[in-house]
Amino acid sequence: MLTQLSRLFHVSADYILNGDTPDNLDPIVNEAIEILNNLKTDKAKKSALEMLRQIQILEG
């Protein structure tokens, strides 16, 4: 899941794990990562990731 999030948000796994915000990161992407990091269950995280994938497909 970590690898998928890294690819989806175009950030490193280290960034997702440690929360270090690069200066050039879009604030909306930063907020989305923070929300995903705060989800408590794997089921919630997988559901959120699937929603993001569907949005990505719609943008096609």
Secondary structure, 3 states (H helix, E strand, C coil): CHHHHHHHHCCCHHHHHHCCCCCCCCHHHHHHHHHHHHCCCHHHHHHHHHHHHHHHHHHC
